[in-house]
Amino acid sequence: MVLLAHGSKDPRWRAPFERIVDAVQGQSGKTKVRLAYMEFVEPTLMDVARECVGQQILHLRILPLFFSIGAHLATDVPEQVNEAKARFPQLEVEVLAPVGEDPRLFRLIQQIVIEILNH
């Protein structure tokens, strides 16, 4: 499993994503959870693909940590996936829907906003 985040030059921006990986890693059984960034910082998706192929992990499931489909998910992610598959033809890649499309996240944000409004 690869969690794919946008990336930022500010290291503070990465902290919540790194905490997510640390938190789920212990609950993921044998499946290793990795974090990759679209831009500005490493590891990139290609870096993670290279590492996985080196460890004989040939199927990647990518969960974009984005609220919705935009230019990155419509264009940039497919380009990066195609580059990784061209470099490592044995690699199978499945890009999941962005986390923001999960109705549970919508309900959570809705609940947070309502709680703030009511206090």
Residue pairs with C-beta under 8 A, 6 or more apart in sequence:
1 28
1 31
1 32
1 33
1 34
1 60
1 61
1 63
2 33
2 34
2 35
2 36
2 45
2 48
2 60
2 61
2 62
2 63
3 17
3 20
3 21
3 33
3 34
3 35
3 36
3 63
3 65
4 36
4 37
4 38
4 45
4 62
4 63
4 64
4 65
4 66
4 77
5 14
5 17
5 35
5 36
5 37
5 38
5 65
6 37
6 38
6 39
6 65
6 66
6 72
7 14
7 37
7 38
7 39
7 40
7 41
8 14
8 40
8 41
9 40
9 41
14 37
14 41
17 35
17 65
18 35
20 65
21 33
21 34
21 35
24 33
25 32
25 33
32 57
34 43
34 48
34 51
34 52
35 43
36 43
36 44
36 45
36 47
36 48
36 62
37 43
37 44
38 44
38 45
38 72
38 76
38 77
38 80
43 51
44 80
45 62
45 77
45 80
45 81
45 84
46 80
46 83
46 84
46 87
48 60
49 60
49 84
49 87
49 88
49 91
49 93
50 87
50 88
52 58
52 60
52 91
53 88
53 90
53 91
58 90
58 91
58 92
59 91
59 92
59 93
59 94
60 91
60 92
60 93
60 94
61 94
61 96
62 77
62 81
62 93
62 94
62 95
62 96
63 96
63 99
64 72
64 73
64 77
64 95
64 96
64 97
64 98
64 99
65 98
65 99
66 72
66 73
66 98
66 99
66 100
67 98
67 99
67 100
68 98
68 100
68 101
69 98
73 98
77 95
78 95
81 93
81 95
84 91
84 93
85 91
85 93
99 105
100 106
